[in-house]
């Protein structure tokens, strides 16, 4: 379908979403916003973390 936007729903349960994108995804405000929206939509809420946070968590 040339020129048409195709939208597909994909539902995957993630425990963690690993990202270096600290300005848009892994900042405190965005994490809270995603939790609120996913809760309202009854969707799973992944823990959004950076690779550095994951490494620090494993060392503890």
WOWO-V902458 format. One record per pair of residues at least 24 apart in sequence whose ideal C-beta (glycine too) atoms are under 8 Angstrom apart, sorted by the first residue. I is the first residue (numbers start at 0). J is the second residue. Records with the same first field share a line. If there is no record, write none. Layout:
BEGIN
I = J, J
END
This chain:
BEGIN
10 = 42
12 = 43
13 = 43, 45
14 = 45, 46
15 = 45, 46, 47, 48, 53
16 = 45, 46, 47, 48
17 = 48, 49, 50, 53
18 = 47, 48, 49
19 = 49, 50
21 = 49
25 = 49, 52
END
